[in-house]
């Protein structure tokens, strides 16, 4: 397990994947699997089935975690 040198609130830039060159702020860090959750990056769709008879199903768009090796810290000077 690698040490993650990023902190909550840091601004990072995605350097690989479908969201390449996008920037965002870290909102959560998962130390056990080396992933981070970035605000506004890596959206996935979650299909929710209705649980009651009168309830309707829906499709929610959620932010999924991304591996910390796919991001680069943005310095505060730039």
Buried (B, 14 or more C-beta within 10 A) or exposed (E): EEEBEBEEEBBBBBEEEEBEEBBBBBEEBEEEEBBBBBEEBBEEEEEEEEEEEEEEEEEEEEBEBBEBEBBEEBEEEE
